[in-house]
Every structure is written in C-alpha cells, then in structure tokens.
Amino acid sequence: MASQTAAAAVPKPFQKILDPTKIGTWNVVRRPPVENHSVIQGKAREQNSNAFKLHQVKEGVRLRKALNAITHGKNIFVYHNIRTNQVVYSLTRYLEKNSVLRQLLYHGKKTVPATLRKDMWVPYYSVHFQDSKIGLRAYHLLREFAMQRQLAPPRSMITITEHWLSQRRPRDPTEAKEFNEKYQDKVGWLMEKKDRARAVMDQKATSVADVSAVLEIQEEEIKNGFADGKRGFLTRTARRRRREAKAKEERIAEGQAERVAAFEKTLSGPMVDYKIEEVEGGGPAVDSGVKILWTDLHDARFAKMWPERVRHGELDLSRDHVMPGQKGVHGLTVLAEDEFKEKKTEEVKA
C-alpha cells in the first residue's frame, strides 16, 4: 500500500515536442555530448584531445542529417541577400555554407563572396508541402530556373530602359547632367558588364514568379500521376536494383531513427520528456497542398497568379538568421518556437 502511494506521488514527466527543423543550430546538436574516455579510433580519448573533438563534430553532422531526414523535402526555405537581392534555396531552416555558395554564380569581380556571412542573408519566404517527393521536385525546378536565368538572361533584363535610367540617375545636378550626356542615346542598348551583373543577380522578384510557375507545372504533373508510386514496365535488373535501393534506404532510416531516439533520451530528464517529431502546426494546411509563409505578404504580388491549392500566411518576426515559424500559431506545446534559442532547453530542464 505504501509503495502504491509513493508511486502515485511521483509526478509524470511533462512531455515537450521539439521541431526537428528548428534545432539544427543548437550547440547541443552540433556538438552532442560524448562520454569522456570513449573509445575513438581504437583508443580511449580525453575530452581535450583533437581526436575527441573531431569525433564530436562528426557526430553532430550525423545527428543533423538524422534530424533533417524526418522532414526532408517537405519544406523549402528561401533567403535573400540584403545588398544584392540574390536568392538562395535551402531544404533546412538554417543556411549551410556549401549549399549557399554552390548556388551563387560568377558574374564578375566581387560577385561571389569568399564565405557565408549570415548577417547579409535574411529570411524571404518558406514553402511547405504535404509530400516530400513533390517538395524535392519543386526544389530542383527552382534551382534550375534560377541557374538558367543567370546563365542566359532575357534581353529585356539587361537592356537600358527609361525606367532603369530614372532609378540610376544621381541626385546631384552636376552628376545628373554627366549621367544624361552619357546615356542620352543608349536607350535600348545592353548594359555595361557591371550593371548587367547587378541586374542578373537581383532575383528577388523573379524568385516569386518562379514559385508560382513551378506550382502550376506541378498541378499538371500531379494530374498525370507524378509521385503516386506507380511506374511503367521495368526490367528484371531494374526491379532488382529498386529492391536493393529500398532495402538500403530502410537500413539508413533505421540507423537515423536510433540516433534521434538516443538524442531524445539524452535531453530528457525526470521532469521533462522530450520528443522530436514533425509539428503539424508549422507544416502545410489540411485543406490545401501547399502553404507559403512570407516575411512581407506584399511580396506575393510579384507573381501574376497563384494556383487555388496554395494558402498564404506570414512568418513570425525574428532577429536571428534562422527562419522563424508561422505567425499566430498557438495551442501547441512546442519548445522550439519564437526565436528557437537553445537557452529555452536549459530553462525548462532547470
């Protein structure tokens, strides 16, 4: 009887949900805890050794990949450069250096930065899908459209017009007079190399038009059976390779699930039980196929029209370089909300 009373007196741990897309920048994820004197490369290592630190960094990379695999392909996060209006696409809520630099093409001197400056890239909008295959297809199309426009821009984009001259004309009367003399007979000419690079790099408006076009293209693809799991005739070798690929994917998924479960156990304590899973409140709407969240809702007007299955919303304000979630989503017990600061974990556990 006494043991039953003591068991009833022990409170159950409070369950908290962590959104896997929002915790990739936490230090506890990038450098997960590893026990001291762990066997690394066949030898017990100290915490201050280089081998231990390198192993911890590699474990963080594996953990982030396992977390990203939970929602891989269902979300596309778009950032733009505040100086050049360049646009980059990411499958993660935070920017990764290699992914960003790979999307920036060389248009002349000082057009490609040496490294990623997170203070120069701000959240633009995010696109959320219900099916990961459709999301990955949209991501590939957006990357291709951006690449094609920069490599072979339309002539209207790099041609001198009256509107372009009015925007570039200096305010100083003397400089404005020299500017008018220089460009008075050049309307309809191609811009100079530096001006062409600046015009081609400005993808802020065309990115929105690309999203609208991609969603319209996908409507036709979905009607034709895209991503429904059905395929045409396959040879015996093709079927065998498909079985092997599926078996390999299942093994990788099992290993990633075990890694995430171990991380949940590490974070949890006697008072709080953490669970890492996809949060429905930040994903696509139930009655639509696609949800787009904007930092500034007026940017949606860059597109001429939007498909009927698209629903629009607003991103919450954030001072961090990590893209925030949807504005006005309440009623969910989500720890990784607002600015997704890691100190919230410490406050709850304390």
PyMOL commands that set and color helices and strands:
alter all, ss='L'
color gray80, all
select helices_A, chain A and resi 2-9+27-30+50-70+97-103+132-151+155-158+162-168+173-183+193-201+204-223+236-267+280-282+297-302+343-349
alter helices_A, ss='H'
color red, helices_A
select strands_A, chain A and resi 14-18+39-40+43-44+75-81+87-90+121-129+272-276+290-294+310-314
alter strands_A, ss='S'
color yellow, strands_A
deselect
rebuild
show_as cartoon
